[in-house]
Amino acid sequence: MWRTKRIWMAACPVLHGQAIVENHSQIMKNSSSPLTHLALVGMSGTGKTFWSRRLAAAGHRIVSCDDLIGRRLAEHLPEGSRAGINDLAAWMGWPDSDTYVERETQYLAEEIGALDDVLNSVDENPEQPLIVDTTGSVIYTGNNLLLRLRRKMTVVYFAASAAERQLLIERYLSDPKPVLWRGAFQPRAGEKPKETVARCYPALLEARRRSYEVLAHVTIPVAELRAAEYNVDAFLAEIRRQLQGTSTSVSTA
């Protein structure tokens, strides 16, 4: 339990209190203005990229932080600027590899640079609508950037239930994506790496869940997002309802 709390506080040590102070005024501001700037947050595998593509197909301008980070790390990847998420995962490696900590640090530095560039573009062109598909590790980019993010954009959290979080663990074991463990990978004597992942990943997910909840203005359950009848109009309408305080709270336990 202490380790989970420590990981969470390492992600958002100051944001929690600041978010509470700002939340009412920010929501009131967002609820009375067009939904021009959205940031999608949540764990890898919860549907952020799927929904960003649906929104792009509906005519919205989208920026993928995965793509931006991939371009910034292109010189290290076999496919260069054409590299995809799986190439990034292969480059970063399993969390027990000799190069993992160095590459984790490098990846985070590029993610911070990419998010800073995105927010600077919002500052420079505030009238230009934008939806940002963030990474699961956005919560590690530091309080200054995270506070800028929630001041400049409406943050929408894709919330996985406990059962869905278990599926995320199984998916990572079979098809790893780039994951910043930030000290949560703690092997025990005689334990195989995949056993350590299976044991430690739930604590990582729980710590991240708390940070996403602090960061978000709006929370939408993943199960709702996956409903066949749930389209782009319904997605945007739900964001508006929650900003206006008319949506009932939904448990994702």
Secondary structure, 3 states (H helix, E strand, C coil): CHHHHHHHHHHCCCHHHHHHHHHHHHHHHHHCCCCCEEEEECCCCCCHHHHHHHHHHCCCCEEEHHHHHHHHCHHHCCCHHHCCHHHHHHHHCCCCCCCHHHHHHHHHHHHHHHHHHHHHHHHHCCCCCEEEECCCCHHHCCHHHHHHHHHHCEEEEEECCHHHHHHHHHHHHHCCCCCCCCCCCCCCCCCCHHHHHHHHHHHHHHHHHHHHHHHCCEEEEHHHHCCCCCCHHHHHHHHHHHHCCCCCCCCCC
